[in-house]
Amino acid sequence: MRTPRTTAVALAAVLLAAAAAPAVAQAAPAAPAARGGGAPSACRPANHKAEITAAPASAGHHHYRVTLTAPRGYDSCRLAGSPADVRFSRHGAPSPVTAGHYGDQHTAVTFGPGHPVHFDVQVPDDARQVPADEVSFTLRAPDGAIPGTSFAEGMMEVAPGTLVGPVLPGA
């Protein structure tokens, strides 16, 4: 009689251990190798920083550069074309100015740690300029928009006719 009871206890222990194992595996984060070998993408809005700075003027326009940088620990990714859904605001209040785009919308560039990128905001010299201190935008990959909204801060002025250039390599 001891053998069936011992077998039943051993079987119960095995079943309990098997039932507990998936719960433990689900609670622990997967190691990078288990996720397919990579860290989170630098292209996701939460994984990069963007800053607005003044850039050299051209005939009839002034320019601002929006530079994106990613810290170590993120995977590089590919971007292409001008950001979409560009919106300007000042102290949290939205600006009525919208932006079009210009330039090559198909060439892809690499973005990630050690590979900053930037895009140009071209503003016509116009008396109807309004100040802004933030721009929000959606980055685009070669195959479509990247989900989420990125934000850059810095002082600028925008006006009707503002255009946004494609993402280019470098700071």
Secondary structure in CASP SS format (residue, H / E / C, confidence):
PFRMAT SS
TARGET T0000
AUTHOR 0000-0000-0000
METHOD secondary structure of the structure
MODEL  1
M C 1.00
R H 1.00
T H 1.00
P H 1.00
R H 1.00
T H 1.00
T H 1.00
A H 1.00
V H 1.00
A H 1.00
L H 1.00
A H 1.00
A H 1.00
V H 1.00
L H 1.00
L H 1.00
A H 1.00
A H 1.00
A H 1.00
A H 1.00
A H 1.00
P H 1.00
A H 1.00
V H 1.00
A H 1.00
Q H 1.00
A H 1.00
A C 1.00
P C 1.00
A C 1.00
A C 1.00
P C 1.00
A C 1.00
A C 1.00
R C 1.00
G C 1.00
G C 1.00
G C 1.00
A C 1.00
P C 1.00
S E 1.00
A C 1.00
C C 1.00
R C 1.00
P H 1.00
A H 1.00
N H 1.00
H C 1.00
K E 1.00
A E 1.00
E E 1.00
I E 1.00
T E 1.00
A E 1.00
A E 1.00
P E 1.00
A E 1.00
S E 1.00
A C 1.00
G C 1.00
H E 1.00
H E 1.00
H E 1.00
Y E 1.00
R E 1.00
V E 1.00
T E 1.00
L E 1.00
T E 1.00
A C 1.00
P C 1.00
R C 1.00
G C 1.00
Y C 1.00
D E 1.00
S C 1.00
C E 1.00
R E 1.00
L E 1.00
A E 1.00
G C 1.00
S C 1.00
P C 1.00
A E 1.00
D E 1.00
V E 1.00
R E 1.00
F E 1.00
S E 1.00
R E 1.00
H C 1.00
G C 1.00
A E 1.00
P E 1.00
S E 1.00
P E 1.00
V E 1.00
T E 1.00
A C 1.00
G E 1.00
H E 1.00
Y C 1.00
G C 1.00
D C 1.00
Q C 1.00
H C 1.00
T C 1.00
A E 1.00
V E 1.00
T E 1.00
F E 1.00
G E 1.00
P C 1.00
G C 1.00
H E 1.00
P C 1.00
V E 1.00
H E 1.00
F E 1.00
D E 1.00
V E 1.00
Q E 1.00
V E 1.00
P E 1.00
D C 1.00
D C 1.00
A C 1.00
R C 1.00
Q C 1.00
V E 1.00
P E 1.00
A E 1.00
D E 1.00
E E 1.00
V E 1.00
S E 1.00
F E 1.00
T E 1.00
L C 1.00
R E 1.00
A E 1.00
P C 1.00
D C 1.00
G E 1.00
A E 1.00
I C 1.00
P C 1.00
G C 1.00
T C 1.00
S E 1.00
F E 1.00
A E 1.00
E E 1.00
G E 1.00
M E 1.00
M E 1.00
E E 1.00
V E 1.00
A C 1.00
P C 1.00
G C 1.00
T C 1.00
L E 1.00
V E 1.00
G C 1.00
P C 1.00
V C 1.00
L E 1.00
P E 1.00
G C 1.00
A C 1.00
END
